[in-house]
Protein backbone atom coordinates (compact mmCIF):
# COMPACT_ATOMS: atom_id res chain seq x y z
CA UNK A 1 0.00 0.00 0.00
CA UNK A 2 1.37 3.41 -0.95
CA UNK A 3 1.55 6.28 1.52
CA UNK A 4 -1.29 8.01 -0.33
CA UNK A 5 -3.44 4.89 -0.10
CA UNK A 6 -2.65 4.52 3.59
CA UNK A 7 -3.52 8.16 4.27
CA UNK A 8 -6.80 7.78 2.36
CA UNK A 9 -7.69 4.67 4.38
CA UNK A 10 -6.86 6.28 7.71
CA UNK A 11 -8.68 9.51 6.86
CA UNK A 12 -11.76 7.64 5.66
CA UNK A 13 -11.94 5.36 8.72
CA UNK A 14 -11.24 8.22 11.15
CA UNK A 15 -14.06 10.29 9.62
CA UNK A 16 -16.42 7.33 9.89
CA UNK A 17 -15.73 6.65 13.60
CA UNK A 18 -15.09 10.22 14.82
CA UNK A 19 -18.76 11.12 15.22
CA UNK A 20 -21.09 12.12 18.08
CA UNK A 21 -22.64 8.65 17.95
CA UNK A 22 -19.31 7.10 18.93
CA UNK A 23 -19.20 9.19 22.11
CA UNK A 24 -22.54 7.80 23.30
CA UNK A 25 -20.97 4.38 24.03
CA UNK A 26 -17.46 5.51 24.96
CA UNK A 27 -15.95 6.79 28.24
CA UNK A 28 -15.36 10.15 26.56
CA UNK A 29 -19.05 10.81 27.20
CA UNK A 30 -18.31 11.50 30.88
CA UNK A 31 -15.95 14.49 30.67
CA UNK A 32 -18.19 15.83 27.88
CA UNK A 33 -21.03 16.20 30.41
CA UNK A 34 -19.30 18.99 32.32
CA UNK A 35 -18.74 22.65 31.55
CA UNK A 36 -16.35 23.68 34.32
CA UNK A 37 -12.81 22.90 33.22
CA UNK A 38 -11.81 21.44 36.59
CA UNK A 39 -14.70 18.96 36.44
CA UNK A 40 -13.85 18.03 32.85
CA UNK A 41 -10.21 17.38 33.72
CA UNK A 42 -10.95 15.31 36.81
CA UNK A 43 -13.61 13.26 35.02
CA UNK A 44 -11.23 12.69 32.11
CA UNK A 45 -8.38 11.51 34.31
CA UNK A 46 -10.52 9.30 36.56
CA UNK A 47 -12.65 7.75 33.81
CA UNK A 48 -9.66 7.06 31.59
CA UNK A 49 -7.91 5.42 34.55
CA UNK A 50 -10.53 2.64 34.64
CA UNK A 51 -10.86 2.35 30.85
CA UNK A 52 -9.76 -1.24 30.40
CA UNK A 53 -11.89 -4.26 29.61
CA UNK A 54 -15.46 -4.32 28.31
CA UNK A 55 -16.62 -0.87 27.16
CA UNK A 56 -20.14 -1.35 28.52
CA UNK A 57 -18.75 -2.25 31.95
CA UNK A 58 -16.28 0.65 31.82
CA UNK A 59 -19.08 3.11 31.15
CA UNK A 60 -21.29 1.65 33.88
CA UNK A 61 -18.46 1.95 36.39
CA UNK A 62 -17.54 5.49 35.29
CA UNK A 63 -21.16 6.36 36.01
CA UNK A 64 -20.92 4.72 39.43
CA UNK A 65 -17.72 6.60 40.26
CA UNK A 66 -19.15 9.99 39.29
CA UNK A 67 -22.35 9.22 41.20
CA UNK A 68 -20.25 8.61 44.32
CA UNK A 69 -18.99 12.17 43.86
CA UNK A 70 -22.53 13.54 43.43
CA UNK A 71 -21.56 14.44 39.86
CA UNK A 72 -19.46 17.30 41.24
CA UNK A 73 -15.93 15.88 41.04
CA UNK A 74 -14.08 19.12 41.77
CA UNK A 75 -16.18 20.12 44.78
CA UNK A 76 -16.17 16.55 46.11
CA UNK A 77 -12.39 16.40 45.82
CA UNK A 78 -11.69 19.80 47.38
CA UNK A 79 -14.09 19.04 50.27
CA UNK A 80 -12.21 15.75 50.83
CA UNK A 81 -15.42 13.77 50.57
CA UNK A 82 -13.35 10.79 49.45
CA UNK A 83 -12.02 10.30 52.99
CA UNK A 84 -15.52 9.19 54.03
CA UNK A 85 -15.91 6.84 51.09
CA UNK A 86 -16.60 3.28 52.30
CA UNK A 87 -14.51 0.40 51.01
CA UNK A 88 -15.95 -0.96 47.79
CA UNK A 89 -15.02 -2.14 44.35
CA UNK A 90 -15.31 0.46 41.61
CA UNK A 91 -13.95 -1.31 38.53
CA UNK A 92 -12.22 -4.66 38.38
CA UNK A 93 -9.00 -4.15 40.41
CA UNK A 94 -9.71 -0.46 41.10
CA UNK A 95 -11.19 0.07 44.57
CA UNK A 96 -12.36 2.96 46.76
CA UNK A 97 -8.93 3.08 48.41
CA UNK A 98 -7.41 3.70 44.98
CA UNK A 99 -9.87 6.49 44.25
CA UNK A 100 -9.05 8.05 47.62
CA UNK A 101 -5.32 7.91 46.86
CA UNK A 102 -5.82 9.45 43.42
CA UNK A 103 -8.00 12.28 44.72
CA UNK A 104 -5.58 13.11 47.52
CA UNK A 105 -2.92 13.74 44.93
CA UNK A 106 -5.18 15.66 42.56
CA UNK A 107 -6.44 17.83 45.41
CA UNK A 108 -2.87 18.90 46.11
CA UNK A 109 -2.44 19.82 42.44
CA UNK A 110 -5.60 21.93 42.40
CA UNK A 111 -4.72 23.56 45.72
CA UNK A 112 -1.68 25.07 43.96
CA UNK A 113 -2.94 25.50 40.39
CA UNK A 114 -6.30 26.62 38.97
CA UNK A 115 -6.44 23.74 36.48
CA UNK A 116 -4.55 20.61 35.54
CA UNK A 117 -3.62 22.38 32.31
CA UNK A 118 -2.00 25.13 34.38
CA UNK A 119 -0.09 22.46 36.31
CA UNK A 120 1.04 20.93 33.02
CA UNK A 121 2.24 24.36 31.88
CA UNK A 122 4.07 24.91 35.19
CA UNK A 123 6.14 21.76 34.72
CA UNK A 124 6.68 22.61 31.04
CA UNK A 125 5.22 19.34 29.83
CA UNK A 126 4.70 20.87 26.41
CA UNK A 127 8.44 21.46 26.08
CA UNK A 128 9.14 17.74 26.50
CA UNK A 129 9.50 15.32 23.60
CA UNK A 130 7.05 13.06 25.45
CA UNK A 131 4.62 15.37 27.30
CA UNK A 132 2.34 12.66 28.69
CA UNK A 133 5.20 10.79 30.37
CA UNK A 134 6.54 14.07 31.77
CA UNK A 135 3.10 14.90 33.16
CA UNK A 136 2.66 11.50 34.80
CA UNK A 137 6.13 11.60 36.33
CA UNK A 138 5.22 14.90 38.03
CA UNK A 139 1.79 13.66 39.11
CA UNK A 140 3.28 10.48 40.55
CA UNK A 141 5.65 12.52 42.71
CA UNK A 142 2.69 14.41 44.17
CA UNK A 143 0.67 11.23 44.65
CA UNK A 144 3.54 9.67 46.59
CA UNK A 145 3.88 12.73 48.81
CA UNK A 146 0.15 13.05 49.55
CA UNK A 147 -0.20 9.34 50.33
CA UNK A 148 2.94 8.94 52.44
CA UNK A 149 0.79 8.35 55.56
CA UNK A 150 -1.46 5.87 53.76
CA UNK A 151 0.48 2.62 53.31
CA UNK A 152 -2.63 0.93 51.90
CA UNK A 153 -2.46 3.15 48.80
CA UNK A 154 -1.46 1.24 45.66
CA UNK A 155 -0.46 4.10 43.40
CA UNK A 156 -0.03 1.86 40.39
CA UNK A 157 -3.84 1.64 40.35
CA UNK A 158 -3.96 5.41 39.87
CA UNK A 159 -1.24 6.02 37.30
CA UNK A 160 1.45 3.78 35.79
CA UNK A 161 4.71 3.74 37.74
CA UNK A 162 6.95 2.00 35.18
CA UNK A 163 7.40 5.05 32.96
CA UNK A 164 10.40 3.65 31.10
CA UNK A 165 8.27 0.92 29.55
CA UNK A 166 4.56 1.73 29.88
CA UNK A 167 2.58 2.69 26.76
CA UNK A 168 0.62 5.06 29.02
CA UNK A 169 -2.49 4.17 27.05
CA UNK A 170 -5.12 5.54 29.42
CA UNK A 171 -3.38 8.86 30.07
CA UNK A 172 -2.71 9.32 26.36
CA UNK A 173 -6.42 8.75 25.81
CA UNK A 174 -7.34 11.35 28.45
CA UNK A 175 -4.96 13.82 26.80
CA UNK A 176 -6.56 13.14 23.42
CA UNK A 177 -9.89 14.15 24.98
CA UNK A 178 -8.44 17.28 26.60
CA UNK A 179 -6.09 18.50 23.85
CA UNK A 180 -7.59 17.62 20.44
CA UNK A 181 -10.11 20.17 19.21
CA UNK A 182 -11.95 19.38 16.00
CA UNK A 183 -15.38 20.18 17.46
CA UNK A 184 -16.68 16.62 17.13
CA UNK A 185 -15.82 14.43 20.14
CA UNK A 186 -12.64 15.62 21.81
CA UNK A 187 -12.91 18.72 23.96
CA UNK A 188 -9.79 20.73 23.17
CA UNK A 189 -9.59 22.60 26.48
CA UNK A 190 -5.84 22.47 27.02
CA UNK A 191 -3.21 24.91 25.76
CA UNK A 192 -0.09 23.54 27.50
CA UNK A 193 0.22 20.67 24.99
CA UNK A 194 -0.49 20.84 21.26
CA UNK A 195 -2.33 18.13 19.26
CA UNK A 196 0.85 17.53 17.27
CA UNK A 197 2.58 16.44 20.52
CA UNK A 198 0.07 13.77 21.48
CA UNK A 199 0.84 10.05 21.44
CA UNK A 200 -1.46 7.29 20.30
CA UNK A 201 -3.40 5.50 23.06
CA UNK A 202 -1.94 2.08 22.32
CA UNK A 203 -3.88 -1.01 23.35
CA UNK A 204 -3.96 -4.53 21.99
CA UNK A 205 -6.57 -3.78 19.31
CA UNK A 206 -4.82 -0.65 18.04
CA UNK A 207 -1.45 -2.41 18.14
CA UNK A 208 -2.64 -5.46 16.23
CA UNK A 209 -4.35 -3.33 13.58
CA UNK A 210 -1.25 -1.15 13.17
CA UNK A 211 0.92 -4.24 12.66
CA UNK A 212 -1.49 -5.66 10.07
CA UNK A 213 -1.31 -2.36 8.18
CA UNK A 214 2.49 -2.25 8.38
CA UNK A 215 2.54 0.84 10.59
CA UNK A 216 4.20 -0.87 13.55
CA UNK A 217 6.98 -3.45 13.69
CA UNK A 218 7.57 -3.73 17.44
CA UNK A 219 5.73 -6.73 18.89
CA UNK A 220 5.22 -5.48 22.45
CA UNK A 221 2.56 -2.86 23.18
CA UNK A 222 4.89 -0.66 25.22
CA UNK A 223 6.38 2.83 25.24
CA UNK A 224 8.74 2.14 22.36
CA UNK A 225 5.86 0.84 20.27
CA UNK A 226 3.78 3.92 21.11
CA UNK A 227 6.60 6.20 19.97
CA UNK A 228 7.15 4.15 16.80
CA UNK A 229 3.48 4.08 15.83
CA UNK A 230 2.92 7.76 16.55
CA UNK A 231 5.94 8.66 14.41
CA UNK A 232 4.43 6.64 11.56
CA UNK A 233 1.08 8.41 11.94
CA UNK A 234 2.77 11.83 11.98
CA UNK A 235 3.89 11.16 8.40
CA UNK A 236 0.25 11.34 7.33
CA UNK A 237 -0.94 14.12 9.63
CA UNK A 238 1.87 15.96 11.44
CA UNK A 239 -0.48 18.44 13.11
CA UNK A 240 -2.92 15.85 14.45
CA UNK A 241 -1.56 12.27 14.36
CA UNK A 242 -3.84 10.98 17.11
CA UNK A 243 -6.89 11.60 14.91
CA UNK A 244 -6.00 8.16 13.59
CA UNK A 245 -6.74 6.60 16.98
CA UNK A 246 -10.34 6.54 15.74
CA UNK A 247 -9.37 4.77 12.53
CA UNK A 248 -7.20 2.10 14.17
CA UNK A 249 -9.69 1.51 16.99
CA UNK A 250 -12.62 1.24 14.59
CA UNK A 251 -10.84 -1.19 12.27
CA UNK A 252 -9.52 -3.26 15.18
CA UNK A 253 -12.92 -3.52 16.88
CA UNK A 254 -14.78 -4.15 13.63
CA UNK A 255 -16.97 -1.07 14.12
C-alpha positions in Angstrom: 0.0 0.0 0.0 1.4 3.4 -1.0 1.5 6.3 1.5 -1.3 8.0 -0.3 -3.4 4.9 -0.1 -2.7 4.5 3.6 -3.5 8.2 4.3 -6.8 7.8 2.4 -7.7 4.7 4.4 -6.9 6.3 7.7 -8.7 9.5 6.9 -11.8 7.6 5.7 -11.9 5.4 8.7 -11.2 8.2 11.1 -14.1 10.3 9.6 -16.4 7.3 9.9 -15.7 6.7 13.6 -15.1 10.2 14.8 -18.8 11.1 15.2 -21.1 12.1 18.1 -22.6 8.7 18.0 -19.3 7.1 18.9 -19.2 9.2 22.1 -22.5 7.8 23.3 -21.0 4.4 24.0 -17.5 5.5 25.0 -16.0 6.8 28.2 -15.4 10.2 26.6 -19.1 10.8 27.2 -18.3 11.5 30.9 -15.9 14.5 30.7 -18.2 15.8 27.9 -21.0 16.2 30.4 -19.3 19.0 32.3 -18.7 22.7 31.5 -16.4 23.7 34.3 -12.8 22.9 33.2 -11.8 21.4 36.6 -14.7 19.0 36.4 -13.9 18.0 32.9 -10.2 17.4 33.7 -10.9 15.3 36.8 -13.6 13.3 35.0 -11.2 12.7 32.1 -8.4 11.5 34.3 -10.5 9.3 36.6 -12.6 7.8 33.8 -9.7 7.1 31.6 -7.9 5.4 34.6 -10.5 2.6 34.6 -10.9 2.3 30.9 -9.8 -1.2 30.4 -11.9 -4.3 29.6 -15.5 -4.3 28.3 -16.6 -0.9 27.2 -20.1 -1.4 28.5 -18.8 -2.3 32.0 -16.3 0.6 31.8 -19.1 3.1 31.1 -21.3 1.6 33.9 -18.5 1.9 36.4 -17.5 5.5 35.3 -21.2 6.4 36.0 -20.9 4.7 39.4 -17.7 6.6 40.3 -19.2 10.0 39.3 -22.4 9.2 41.2 -20.3 8.6 44.3 -19.0 12.2 43.9 -22.5 13.5 43.4 -21.6 14.4 39.9 -19.5 17.3 41.2 -15.9 15.9 41.0 -14.1 19.1 41.8 -16.2 20.1 44.8 -16.2 16.5 46.1 -12.4 16.4 45.8 -11.7 19.8 47.4 -14.1 19.0 50.3 -12.2 15.8 50.8 -15.4 13.8 50.6 -13.4 10.8 49.5 -12.0 10.3 53.0 -15.5 9.2 54.0 -15.9 6.8 51.1 -16.6 3.3 52.3 -14.5 0.4 51.0 -15.9 -1.0 47.8 -15.0 -2.1 44.4 -15.3 0.5 41.6 -13.9 -1.3 38.5 -12.2 -4.7 38.4 -9.0 -4.1 40.4 -9.7 -0.5 41.1 -11.2 0.1 44.6 -12.4 3.0 46.8 -8.9 3.1 48.4 -7.4 3.7 45.0 -9.9 6.5 44.3 -9.0 8.0 47.6 -5.3 7.9 46.9 -5.8 9.4 43.4 -8.0 12.3 44.7 -5.6 13.1 47.5 -2.9 13.7 44.9 -5.2 15.7 42.6 -6.4 17.8 45.4 -2.9 18.9 46.1 -2.4 19.8 42.4 -5.6 21.9 42.4 -4.7 23.6 45.7 -1.7 25.1 44.0 -2.9 25.5 40.4 -6.3 26.6 39.0 -6.4 23.7 36.5 -4.6 20.6 35.5 -3.6 22.4 32.3 -2.0 25.1 34.4 -0.1 22.5 36.3 1.0 20.9 33.0 2.2 24.4 31.9 4.1 24.9 35.2 6.1 21.8 34.7 6.7 22.6 31.0 5.2 19.3 29.8 4.7 20.9 26.4 8.4 21.5 26.1 9.1 17.7 26.5 9.5 15.3 23.6 7.1 13.1 25.5 4.6 15.4 27.3 2.3 12.7 28.7 5.2 10.8 30.4 6.5 14.1 31.8 3.1 14.9 33.2 2.7 11.5 34.8 6.1 11.6 36.3 5.2 14.9 38.0 1.8 13.7 39.1 3.3 10.5 40.5 5.7 12.5 42.7 2.7 14.4 44.2 0.7 11.2 44.7 3.5 9.7 46.6 3.9 12.7 48.8 0.1 13.1 49.6 -0.2 9.3 50.3 2.9 8.9 52.4 0.8 8.4 55.6 -1.5 5.9 53.8 0.5 2.6 53.3 -2.6 0.9 51.9 -2.5 3.1 48.8 -1.5 1.2 45.7 -0.5 4.1 43.4 0.0 1.9 40.4 -3.8 1.6 40.3 -4.0 5.4 39.9 -1.2 6.0 37.3 1.5 3.8 35.8 4.7 3.7 37.7 6.9 2.0 35.2 7.4 5.1 33.0 10.4 3.6 31.1 8.3 0.9 29.6 4.6 1.7 29.9 2.6 2.7 26.8 0.6 5.1 29.0 -2.5 4.2 27.1 -5.1 5.5 29.4 -3.4 8.9 30.1 -2.7 9.3 26.4 -6.4 8.8 25.8 -7.3 11.4 28.5 -5.0 13.8 26.8 -6.6 13.1 23.4 -9.9 14.1 25.0 -8.4 17.3 26.6 -6.1 18.5 23.8 -7.6 17.6 20.4 -10.1 20.2 19.2 -12.0 19.4 16.0 -15.4 20.2 17.5 -16.7 16.6 17.1 -15.8 14.4 20.1 -12.6 15.6 21.8 -12.9 18.7 24.0 -9.8 20.7 23.2 -9.6 22.6 26.5 -5.8 22.5 27.0 -3.2 24.9 25.8 -0.1 23.5 27.5 0.2 20.7 25.0 -0.5 20.8 21.3 -2.3 18.1 19.3 0.9 17.5 17.3 2.6 16.4 20.5 0.1 13.8 21.5 0.8 10.0 21.4 -1.5 7.3 20.3 -3.4 5.5 23.1 -1.9 2.1 22.3 -3.9 -1.0 23.3 -4.0 -4.5 22.0 -6.6 -3.8 19.3 -4.8 -0.6 18.0 -1.4 -2.4 18.1 -2.6 -5.5 16.2 -4.4 -3.3 13.6 -1.3 -1.1 13.2 0.9 -4.2 12.7 -1.5 -5.7 10.1 -1.3 -2.4 8.2 2.5 -2.2 8.4 2.5 0.8 10.6 4.2 -0.9 13.6 7.0 -3.5 13.7 7.6 -3.7 17.4 5.7 -6.7 18.9 5.2 -5.5 22.5 2.6 -2.9 23.2 4.9 -0.7 25.2 6.4 2.8 25.2 8.7 2.1 22.4 5.9 0.8 20.3 3.8 3.9 21.1 6.6 6.2 20.0 7.1 4.2 16.8 3.5 4.1 15.8 2.9 7.8 16.6 5.9 8.7 14.4 4.4 6.6 11.6 1.1 8.4 11.9 2.8 11.8 12.0 3.9 11.2 8.4 0.3 11.3 7.3 -0.9 14.1 9.6 1.9 16.0 11.4 -0.5 18.4 13.1 -2.9 15.8 14.4 -1.6 12.3 14.4 -3.8 11.0 17.1 -6.9 11.6 14.9 -6.0 8.2 13.6 -6.7 6.6 17.0 -10.3 6.5 15.7 -9.4 4.8 12.5 -7.2 2.1 14.2 -9.7 1.5 17.0 -12.6 1.2 14.6 -10.8 -1.2 12.3 -9.5 -3.3 15.2 -12.9 -3.5 16.9 -14.8 -4.1 13.6 -17.0 -1.1 14.1 
